[in-house]
Amino acid sequence: MSVHSVKHKRRVIGCFSLILFIIFGSAFGVSLMKVIKEKKKKPEVHENKIPIYNVITTNLTVIKTFNTLIQPDKSIEISSAVGEKINKTYVEIGSVVTQGQILIELDKRYKKIDVRKAMAKVLESTVALSNAAIDLANNRKLYNEEVIGDDILRKYIVAHRNALAENENTKAIFDFTKERLADCTIKAPCNGKISKKYVDEGERVVPNQALLDMVDDTTLRVIFYVGDHDIFDITPGKRIFFNTGELSGINFTATVAYISSDVEPKSFLYRIEGIYNNKDGKVKPGLLGRVNIPLREYKNLIVIPSYTINEDEKGNYVILLSGTSNVNRRIETGKEYKQWVQVKSGLKSGDKIILR
């Protein structure tokens, strides 16, 4: 190997070593600078945040809940005015009917016979009245001519009056039999729904026997009872909100229409009735439910969580955050609403209460 080749190899090895030294030296220098910077940084101080409640004014509505019974505004028992056999029934339980619609028809045969008999009596009495009137006119003429005396004329006057009375009586009987015939057709007295049915076709009914029950459920009554401590906050026209077990997720709005003036004998509670417009038919009468009624409204109240209140021999107080220190503040409390307490004095909006 020549001297020139050996020198060349030494130079290459030297350059390569220098490059490695520079690379590792630079990396070491960067790491050292990072360590120095980290040491120069000020240690972070983690302050403990104190949980506080910000005092604000609020409006509060006291709502009470009562059990309620939903009843139709009108409930009618339809009975028979005459005693006959049922020929035809046109409705079933749940049938929706309109005023004047035929519900039941009774056997009319015997009532038609009675009408014809009564009509014959009217015709007979009308003829008798006409004859009595002619006799009276003729005898009055004879009386004026002094052919007959007062006693005979009075007999014809009495006979005419009796014929007139008999004619009126037969007319009344005729009208009565026509009414009895009309009573064989039972019609709906108003719009509504059939809620009960007591008879079937072919049965014989007697006068005043119940045939059907009918309700008008387009208007419902929401009935509930309250005590004497709530009665003064309920007035006619006040809106109430109710729901039923069948539609528990839906609230309906009714209006107070009736407030009893005295308590119920057994419960010593006041009866309240609200009116609900049920034209869409969503609410069924006879259901039980819950009614919510806003009784009292309070404005610009200060209420705080009950657990923030401390008590000692001097009374109630809260711990306020004031700058960097804590101070005890005496308060006067009012009514309690579940886990919230009204503060009458001692606090203002913006105060910060330290939560325990």
Buried (B, 14 or more C-beta within 10 A) or exposed (E): EEEEEEEEEEEEEEEEEEEEEEEEEEEEEEEEEEEEEEEEEEEEEEEEEEEBBEBEEEEBEBEBEBEBBBBBBBBBEBBBBBEBBBBEBEBEEEBEBEEEEBBBBBBBEBBEEBBEEBBEBBEEBBEBBEEBBEBBEEBBEBBEEEEBEEEEBEBBEEBBEEBBEBBEEBBEBBEEBBEBBEBBEBBBBEBBBBBBBBBEEEEEBEEEBBBBBBBBBBBBBBBBBBEEEBBEBBEEEBEBBBBBEEBEEEEBEBBBBEBBEEBEEEEEBBBBBBBBEBEEEEBBBEBEBBBBBBBEEBEEBBBBBEEBBEEEEEEBBBBBBEEEEEEEBEBEBBBEBEEBBBBEEBBEEEBBBBEE
